[in-house]
Amino acid sequence: MRSKLKIFGVPMSQAVRTVLWVMLYKKLPFELIITAPGSPKENGTRHPSYLEKYPNGTIPGLEDPETGYLLSESIAIMCYLCNKHKWNDLYPEDPELRGKVDHYLHYHHRSIKEASTGYFAPILRPDLGLSEDLINMSQRMFNNALKALETQWLKKNKFIAGDHVTIADFSAYVEIAQLNTQFTNLFDYSDFENLSRWLEDMSKLPYHDDVHMVLTKMGDISETVPEMEIIMKANLETFSHLNEIASNLS
Ligand SMILES: N[C@@H](CCC(=O)N[C@@H](CS)C(=O)NCC(=O)O)C(=O)O
């Protein structure tokens, strides 16, 4: 039997969630190995052994134990898995359809991904020392991107790149949904009609609740900063849950 791919990270990370969700969706077994973002300790992203494997020092990191192949960056990992396993539904082969998915994926990092820097990290990652200016700029970029999704992409299409769900939707969803009222309650999307319809559709995909369990367990953080123990407990319980599902995939 083939050894499982290793994924380094924690479920609280948006980028980790998107990769795990796609792997579960496609029923590709994995082993999640707890790796703490920002930590210089042995199981952290700033430990020399992690940096040697993944020079940019971010989670998720993928390792294929059979070949020693290493890759980080959630989007690169998803594209790699789609290419390798021919998941052409999630990453179409047709150059024009793939172009539409790539369009969003290239746009993602300085737009929707700013949800994390603008809203999530200022509460949960005080160690990053994000300045007010940076937070404000990220919030502006995120809000502009939401408008673009609402008035263009999701107005014209059911999903971001057309009528079918693709890795563009997984990437966008984990960022946008983490702020939603049912999770951290940092952003209310009820005025965004098309976006709300898409959020609802995405939330019905298989394994949505499993990968988002970490947010459900942490709860609303809009009024009170959660204690580190609560964050760790949410991460660890979801970690065990995901590893258990991943080892029983068929
Ligand atoms: N562009 C990266 C972003 C990943 C990322 O920002 N990961 C954060 C955790 S959510 C991280 O590893 N941070 C490392 C640190 O804070 O030192 C991706 O999509 O994989």
The ligand as a Gaussian input file, in Angstrom:
#p B3LYP/6-31G(d) Opt

LIG

0 1
 N        0.613000      31.835000       0.582000
 C        0.614000      30.814000       1.584000
 C        0.139000      31.417000       2.858000
 C        0.204000      30.448000       3.983000
 C        0.254000      31.157000       5.303000
 O        0.130000      32.383000       5.398000
 N        0.425000      30.380000       6.362000
 C        0.600000      30.970000       7.659000
 C       -0.393000      30.385000       8.630000
 S       -2.046000      30.689000       8.142000
 C        1.990000      30.638000       8.137000
 O        2.461000      29.552000       7.876000
 N        2.662000      31.557000       8.807000
 C        3.997000      31.326000       9.264000
 C        4.422000      32.314000      10.299000
 O        3.571000      33.059000      10.807000
 O        5.603000      32.310000      10.614000
 C       -0.255000      29.634000       1.182000
 O       -1.290000      29.841000       0.526000
 O        0.092000      28.497000       1.502000

